[in-house]
C-alpha cells in the first residue's frame, strides 16, 4: 500500500483512529489506579489498542482477513464489556470503515448509524465523540456514489435528528446535498422503458 491515507474524507487515518484518542494519553498514578481506568467504559485498554493496530496492518494487505479479525475482536469484547463501552464502539467504528472499504455501502451506513447511537448513549448527544461519529457518518455518506447516497439518506437523517447535537446540524447539509444529487441525476433516455 502507498503512503496515502486510507480514506480522505475523515482526514488522515492514523493509529489514533484505530485505537481511539484515549490510547495515546499517558496514564499516571499507581498500578491500582491504572487498573481502575481499564474498567472505565470510556477508556480503550492497551490490549484492544494493540489488536486494533493488528487489524489496521491486516487491512493494508488483506481486507478479508482484517474483517475476520475485527469480527472476532467485536465478539469477544462485546461479551466481556457489553455495547456501552468505548472498546466495543471503537471496534464497531473499525468494522463500519472496513465494510465501507469492501463496497457494501448500505451495510456500512448501518454500522455507522449504530456507532452514532452507541456514542450518543455512552457520552451524550453533545459530546465530542458523538460529534465525531456524526461527522464520520456524514463524510462517508457524502462520498458514496449518488444512487447509493440517495437510497440511504433517509436512515441517516432519521438517526441524526434522533441524536440531536451535531446530528441536527448535519441534517440541513444532508438535505441540501441530497437535493443537488436528485437535481443532477441523468434524465432517462428517450425510448427507454421506465
C-alpha positions, 0 to 999 in steps of 0.5 A, spaced: 500 500 500 502 507 498 503 512 503 496 515 502 491 515 507 486 510 507 480 514 506 480 522 505 474 524 507 475 523 515 482 526 514 488 522 515 487 515 518 492 514 523 493 509 529 489 514 533 483 512 529 484 505 530 485 505 537 481 511 539 484 518 542 484 515 549 490 510 547 495 515 546 494 519 553 499 517 558 496 514 564 499 516 571 498 514 578 499 507 581 498 500 578 491 500 582 489 506 579 491 504 572 487 498 573 481 502 575 481 506 568 481 499 564 474 498 567 472 505 565 467 504 559 470 510 556 477 508 556 480 503 550 485 498 554 492 497 551 490 490 549 484 492 544 489 498 542 494 493 540 489 488 536 486 494 533 493 496 530 493 488 528 487 489 524 489 496 521 496 492 518 491 486 516 487 491 512 493 494 508 494 487 505 488 483 506 481 486 507 478 479 508 482 477 513 482 484 517 474 483 517 475 476 520 479 479 525 475 485 527 469 480 527 472 476 532 475 482 536 467 485 536 465 478 539 469 477 544 469 484 547 462 485 546 461 479 551 466 481 556 464 489 556 457 489 553 455 495 547 456 501 552 463 501 552 468 505 548 472 498 546 466 495 543 464 502 539 471 503 537 471 496 534 464 497 531 467 504 528 473 499 525 468 494 522 463 500 519 470 503 515 472 496 513 465 494 510 465 501 507 472 499 504 469 492 501 463 496 497 457 494 501 455 501 502 448 500 505 451 495 510 456 500 512 451 506 513 448 501 518 454 500 522 455 507 522 448 509 524 449 504 530 456 507 532 452 514 532 447 511 537 452 507 541 456 514 542 450 518 543 448 513 549 455 512 552 457 520 552 451 524 550 448 527 544 453 533 545 459 530 546 465 530 542 465 523 540 458 523 538 460 529 534 465 525 531 461 519 529 456 524 526 461 527 522 464 520 520 457 518 518 456 524 514 463 524 510 462 517 508 455 518 506 457 524 502 462 520 498 458 514 496 456 514 489 449 518 488 444 512 487 447 509 493 447 516 497 440 517 495 437 510 497 440 511 504 439 518 506 433 517 509 436 512 515 441 517 516 437 523 517 432 519 521 438 517 526 441 524 526 435 528 528 434 522 533 441 524 536 440 531 536 447 535 537 451 535 531 446 530 528 441 536 527 446 540 524 448 535 519 441 534 517 440 541 513 447 539 509 444 532 508 438 535 505 441 540 501 446 535 498 441 530 497 437 535 493 443 537 488 444 529 487 436 528 485 437 535 481 443 532 477 441 525 476 441 523 468 434 524 465 432 517 462 433 516 455 428 517 450 425 510 448 427 507 454 422 503 458 421 506 465 
